């Protein structure tokens, strides 16, 4: 891989990460809508069948956010 393609991948990852943070905070700066709630039972079903990373991607949250939500609900992963 060339240096330019690595730089492009890094910029894409940063932009994707920033979008994830905005979505978790309720959308872009012009949106006042809160993030949608996640059903804990459904989240656990996804984690048990797909794994933590795939479940987090399916729910549109980060792995760390999903783990924290499940831990808070008394279901540590």
N, C-alpha and C positions, 0 to 999 in steps of 0.2 A: 504494500500500500504506500502511496506517496504521502508526503507531509500534508498536502492540501486536502486529501480525502480524510485524513485523520482529524484535521481541523474542522472539516464540515461535519463529521460525525459528532465531535465534541459540541459544536454549536447546536446541533439538532437535539442532543441529549439535554443540554442546558435549557433550551426552549421548551422541550417537552416537560421537564421537571418544573419549570416556572408555570406552565399551564396547569399542571396538576395542583400546585399550591393555590393558584387562583380559583380553581374549581372547588377545592375544599373550603376555601374561605367564602364561597358563595357566588362565584362567577367573576366576570371582569369588573373593572372599577365603575362601569356604568350600570351594572346589574345590582339590584338590592335583594334578589331572591336568595334565601339560604340554601345550603346544600341539601340534597334529598336524604331522608333517613335510610339507614340500612337495617334490614331485618337480621337480627343476630342468628336465628335458627338457619336462615338461608345462607348466611355467610359461613357458618360452621359446616353446613352441607357441602358448600363449594370447597372449603379448605380440606375437608376429609376426602373428597372425590378427586379434586384437581390439584391440590397442593396450595401452599400459601401464596406463592407468586402469581399463579394463574387465577386464583380466587380474587386477589387484590386487583389484578388487571380487569377481570370481568366486572368487578364492582366499581371500578374507576377511582380507586384510592391507592395510596402507596402501601407497601408491605408494612411499614412501621405504623401507619395509621390503623390498618386493619388489626394488627397485633394489639395495639393499645385499646382499640374498641372492644375486642374480644376479652382482653384482660380485665377491663373495667366491668364487663358483663359477667365476670366470674368464670370465664372459659379460656384460660391461657392456652396458647398454642406453642 
